[in-house]
Amino acid sequence: MLYQLHEMQRSFLTPLMQWADASSKLFSNPVSPFAHTPFAQRIAAGYELMYRLGKDYEKPEFGIDTVPVDGADVAIIERTVLNKPFCRLRHFKKDMPDSAFEALNQPKVLVVAPLSGHHSTLLRDTVRALLVEHDVYITDWTDARMVPLSAGPFHLDDYVFYVQDFIRHLGPDVHVISVCQPTVPVLAAISLMASNNDPKLPKSMTMMGGPIDPRKSPTAVNDLAVEKPFSWFENTVIYSVPGNYPGFGRKVYPGFLQHAGFIAMNPGRHAQSHREFYQHLVQGDDDSAEAHRQFYDEYNAVLDMPAEYYLDTIKTVFQETRLPKGTWEVGGQLVRPQDIKTVALMTVEGELDDISGLGQTRAAHDLCSGIPPEMHREFMAPKAGHYGIFSGRRWREIICPKIGEFIREHR
């Protein structure tokens, strides 16, 4: 019922938000006589803030049009190369002759994006930086409310199988980078491939800020997952998709509930950010105001997660920690990271990560005991928070070059 109430509220708010948007433009557009009245800038700022606090946020575009290659800007063509009910494999292809592209000899990289509330476009900065020296693919997860019930359920095991299918599709020369939540299913996928002597094993795997072993340096996110009984998650955050979406009747963890949780983690910081946005608009600081818009256009765009996958993750990854305990079975087969022997491993952690604490990702090295010591690499980014390890200046200037060097070493 909560989902239906949310949709009803959204329907009521939509005309009001459209009015607020139009009023903001009425008091800010220089051709409007209202823009030259006293306090027009403050009125326009108030209306825009109201509009942005109440509007719907759709999935943004990646918006990567060009990338610098050897001193010249090369156009990027974004295309889907593999389409599954819950995910699309997207390729950022450099628009250049095949012979010229082959001459670049750029490593093929699969970026496995999180299925944890935000869209894959949250990794825009990750992709943009990698594209300079790599041929980049990314998993683009579908909003569960848009997937018809006829597509069936989607469990954590299915996530593992999807990753395996994508790795096999790209061939044995691919390098896999997983960011946050997918570090666990990616390690499981590659472990199972190694156990089965799969000829399409990737060359390397880079794991960034993920809960391989959430018992180490637990954060508020980890504490919530273990303090509440499993039944609480089943009865409190799982709802059915209403009839105005293709996924009508599907059980999901709704995006609007996840967004409320994101805000509740740091309410003061978000309130301060909106106050500063209002001041920037009043003062005419367009650059700062636009930076706020771009951040929240991404941050406020959320998707519904399949209930089966979310509940599996709570139980398997956080409450029962089956991966580090060696008790996780996928499709009836035990996940054995120690069977990996030919895939190089790099882990990246942020010193100030409040989502995946220090040591949680590094635990992969102990689990992957079959990998020779010279094929292990770990890096802790000083003063970097969770988002800082895959986005922003530290990512572009420090972390991405280290990952690129690691990939070149193990081509």
ZAMARGU-4260 file (C-alpha; in steps of 0.2 Angstrom, whole numbers, plus 5000, padded with zeros to 4 digits):
<rodrens>
0) 5000/5000/5000 | 5015/5012/5004 | 5020/5011/4985 | 5002/5016/4980 | 5002/5030/4992
5) 5019/5036/4985 | 5012/5036/4968 | 4997/5046/4973 | 5007/5059/4981 | 5018/5060/4966
10) 5003/5063/4955 | 4997/5077/4966 | 5014/5085/4967 | 5018/5085/4948 | 5007/5100/4944
15) 5013/5110/4959 | 5031/5106/4954 | 5028/5111/4936 | 5020/5127/4942 | 5036/5130/4953
20) 5047/5127/4938 | 5037/5139/4927 | 5037/5153/4941 | 5056/5151/4944 | 5059/5155/4925
25) 5046/5169/4926 | 5056/5178/4939 | 5073/5174/4932 | 5072/5175/4913 | 5079/5192/4908
30) 5065/5194/4894 | 5051/5193/4908 | 5046/5209/4916 | 5044/5200/4933 | 5063/5197/4932
35) 5066/5216/4935 | 5055/5218/4950 | 5062/5219/4968 | 5067/5203/4976 | 5065/5194/4959
40) 5081/5184/4962 | 5076/5178/4979 | 5059/5173/4973 | 5066/5164/4958 | 5078/5155/4969
45) 5064/5149/4981 | 5054/5143/4967 | 5068/5133/4960 | 5073/5125/4976 | 5055/5120/4979
50) 5054/5112/4961 | 5070/5102/4964 | 5065/5096/4981 | 5048/5089/4974 | 5052/5084/4956
55) 5054/5067/4950 | 5072/5062/4944 | 5073/5051/4929 | 5088/5040/4925 | 5102/5052/4918
60) 5112/5049/4903 | 5130/5044/4903 | 5133/5059/4892 | 5151/5054/4887 | 5152/5061/4869
65) 5171/5062/4867 | 5187/5056/4875 | 5205/5062/4872 | 5216/5049/4864 | 5234/5053/4859
70) 5231/5072/4860 | 5215/5072/4849 | 5196/5071/4854 | 5188/5055/4848 | 5169/5053/4848
75) 5161/5040/4858 | 5147/5029/4852 | 5136/5021/4866 | 5128/5005/4861 | 5120/4989/4869
80) 5130/4973/4865 | 5120/4961/4876 | 5102/4963/4882 | 5095/4953/4897 | 5079/4956/4906
85) 5087/4964/4921 | 5103/4971/4913 | 5111/4978/4897 | 5129/4976/4893 | 5134/4993/4886
90) 5150/4997/4876 | 5158/5014/4874 | 5165/5012/4857 | 5178/5024/4850 | 5172/5031/4833
95) 5187/5027/4823 | 5192/5015/4809 | 5195/4997/4815 | 5213/4997/4810 | 5217/5013/4820
100) 5208/5006/4835 | 5217/4990/4834 | 5234/5000/4833 | 5230/5008/4850 | 5230/4990/4858
105) 5219/4996/4872 | 5214/4983/4886 | 5196/4977/4886 | 5188/4982/4903 | 5171/4976/4910
110) 5165/4988/4924 | 5152/4979/4935 | 5141/4993/4942 | 5132/4991/4958 | 5113/4986/4959
115) 5110/4995/4975 | 5099/5010/4972 | 5107/5022/4960 | 5109/5019/4941 | 5125/5014/4933
120) 5127/5032/4927 | 5134/5035/4945 | 5150/5028/4938 | 5151/5041/4924 | 5167/5048/4930
125) 5174/5030/4932 | 5170/5026/4914 | 5176/5043/4907 | 5193/5041/4915 | 5196/5023/4910
130) 5191/5027/4892 | 5207/5036/4889 | 5217/5020/4889 | 5205/5006/4889 | 5190/4999/4879
135) 5176/5000/4891 | 5160/4990/4894 | 5148/4992/4909 | 5133/4983/4916 | 5118/4994/4915
140) 5105/4987/4927 | 5086/4989/4924 | 5074/4997/4936 | 5065/4982/4942 | 5048/4991/4941
145) 5051/4991/4922 | 5053/4972/4921 | 5037/4962/4918 | 5033/4948/4930 | 5034/4936/4915
150) 5053/4938/4915 | 5054/4929/4932 | 5063/4932/4948 | 5080/4939/4950 | 5091/4932/4964
155) 5109/4935/4969 | 5113/4919/4960 | 5106/4926/4944 | 5118/4941/4947 | 5132/4929/4947
160) 5127/4920/4931 | 5124/4937/4923 | 5142/4942/4927 | 5148/4925/4920 | 5139/4928/4904
165) 5146/4945/4901 | 5164/4939/4905 | 5162/4925/4892 | 5154/4937/4879 | 5169/4948/4880
170) 5182/4934/4879 | 5197/4928/4890 | 5207/4945/4887 | 5195/4955/4898 | 5199/4964/4914
175) 5185/4965/4927 | 5182/4980/4938 | 5169/4979/4952 | 5163/4994/4962 | 5156/4992/4979
180) 5142/4979/4981 | 5146/4968/4965 | 5163/4964/4972 | 5155/4949/4981 | 5145/4942/4966
185) 5160/4945/4954 | 5172/4936/4965 | 5159/4922/4966 | 5157/4922/4947 | 5176/4921/4944
190) 5178/4908/4958 | 5165/4896/4950 | 5173/4899/4933 | 5190/4894/4940 | 5183/4879/4949
195) 5176/4873/4932 | 5192/4877/4922 | 5182/4889/4911 | 5193/4894/4896 | 5185/4912/4897
200) 5193/4917/4914 | 5197/4936/4914 | 5215/4942/4915 | 5213/4952/4931 | 5200/4958/4943
205) 5200/4974/4952 | 5188/4976/4967 | 5184/4993/4974 | 5176/4997/4991 | 5166/4981/4993
210) 5159/4970/5007 | 5170/4955/5004 | 5170/4952/5023 | 5159/4965/5031 | 5164/4959/5048
215) 5180/4969/5047 | 5178/4988/5052 | 5159/4987/5051 | 5150/5003/5046 | 5133/5010/5050
220) 5127/5001/5034 | 5134/4984/5040 | 5127/4987/5057 | 5109/4990/5051 | 5110/4974/5040
225) 5114/4963/5055 | 5105/4972/5069 | 5088/4969/5062 | 5081/4951/5060 | 5079/4945/5042
230) 5060/4945/5044 | 5061/4964/5047 | 5068/4967/5030 | 5054/4956/5022 | 5040/4964/5031
235) 5046/4982/5031 | 5055/4987/5015 | 5047/4975/5002 | 5032/4981/4992 | 5023/4977/4976
240) 5025/4987/4960 | 5008/4997/4957 | 4998/4995/4941 | 5005/5010/4931 | 5022/5001/4928
245) 5027/4986/4917 | 5033/4977/4932 | 5015/4977/4940 | 5015/4965/4954 | 5033/4962/4956
250) 5040/4962/4973 | 5054/4976/4975 | 5064/4986/4987 | 5057/5003/4980 | 5069/5017/4975
255) 5060/5030/4985 | 5063/5020/5001 | 5081/5018/4997 | 5083/5037/4994 | 5075/5041/5010
260) 5088/5030/5018 | 5102/5038/5009 | 5096/5055/5015 | 5093/5049/5033 | 5112/5044/5034
265) 5117/5063/5033 | 5102/5074/5034 | 5112/5089/5040 | 5124/5088/5026 | 5110/5088/5013
270) 5100/5102/5021 | 5116/5113/5021 | 5119/5109/5003 | 5101/5115/4999 | 5103/5131/5009
275) 5120/5134/5000 | 5111/5131/4983 | 5098/5144/4987 | 5112/5157/4992 | 5121/5153/4976
280) 5106/5156/4966 | 5103/5173/4975 | 5121/5178/4973 | 5121/5173/4954 | 5135/5160/4957
285) 5129/5150/4942 | 5144/5138/4942 | 5141/5132/4960 | 5122/5131/4957 | 5125/5120/4942
290) 5137/5109/4951 | 5123/5106/4964 | 5110/5102/4950 | 5122/5090/4942 | 5126/5081/4959
295) 5108/5079/4964 | 5101/5075/4947 | 5112/5059/4949 | 5110/5057/4968 | 5091/5058/4967
300) 5088/5046/4953 | 5085/5029/4960 | 5079/5012/4954 | 5069/4998/4962 | 5079/4982/4966
305) 5071/4965/4964 | 5066/4959/4982 | 5074/4942/4979 | 5091/4949/4975 | 5090/4962/4990
310) 5085/4949/5003 | 5097/4936/4997 | 5111/4950/4998 | 5106/4954/5016 | 5106/4936/5022
315) 5121/4929/5012 | 5133/4944/5012 | 5129/4953/5028 | 5120/4942/5040 | 5128/4925/5037
320) 5144/4931/5028 | 5145/4915/5018 | 5158/4921/5006 | 5172/4923/5019 | 5166/4908/5029
325) 5167/4897/5014 | 5149/4891/5015 | 5141/4900/5000 | 5134/4889/4986 | 5128/4896/4970
330) 5117/4885/4959 | 5122/4870/4970 | 5141/4873/4969 | 5152/4879/4983 | 5161/4896/4979
335) 5179/4893/4981 | 5190/4908/4979 | 5206/4898/4982 | 5203/4889/4966 | 5208/4905/4956
340) 5226/4904/4951 | 5228/4913/4935 | 5218/4929/4937 | 5227/4944/4945 | 5219/4953/4959
345) 5219/4971/4965 | 5209/4979/4979 | 5206/4997/4982 | 5199/5005/4998 | 5196/5022/5004
350) 5203/5028/5021 | 5187/5037/5025 | 5175/5025/5017 | 5159/5025/5028 | 5150/5012/5017
355) 5163/4998/5016 | 5176/4999/5030 | 5194/4997/5029 | 5199/4978/5027 | 5182/4973/5020
360) 5188/4973/5002 | 5206/4968/5006 | 5199/4952/5013 | 5199/4945/4995 | 5218/4943/4995
365) 5216/4930/5010 | 5202/4921/5001 | 5211/4920/4985 | 5226/4910/4992 | 5229/4901/4975
370) 5234/4917/4966 | 5253/4919/4966 | 5260/4933/4977 | 5266/4943/4962 | 5249/4944/4955
375) 5242/4952/4971 | 5240/4971/4972 | 5232/4982/4985 | 5230/5001/4987 | 5222/5012/5001
380) 5217/5029/4995 | 5222/5042/5008 | 5208/5054/5014 | 5196/5046/5001 | 5178/5042/5006
385) 5167/5029/4997 | 5162/5039/4982 | 5180/5046/4981 | 5187/5030/4976 | 5178/5029/4959
390) 5174/5048/4956 | 5182/5064/4958 | 5200/5071/4958 | 5207/5057/4968 | 5200/5044/4957
395) 5206/5053/4941 | 5223/5058/4947 | 5228/5044/4959 | 5217/5028/4958 | 5213/5026/4940
400) 5232/5027/4934 | 5236/5014/4947 | 5223/5002/4940 | 5228/5006/4923 | 5246/5001/4927
405) 5240/4985/4936 | 5230/4980/4920 | 5245/4983/4908 | 5256/4972/4919 | 5243/4958/4918
410) 5238/4959/4900
</rodrens>
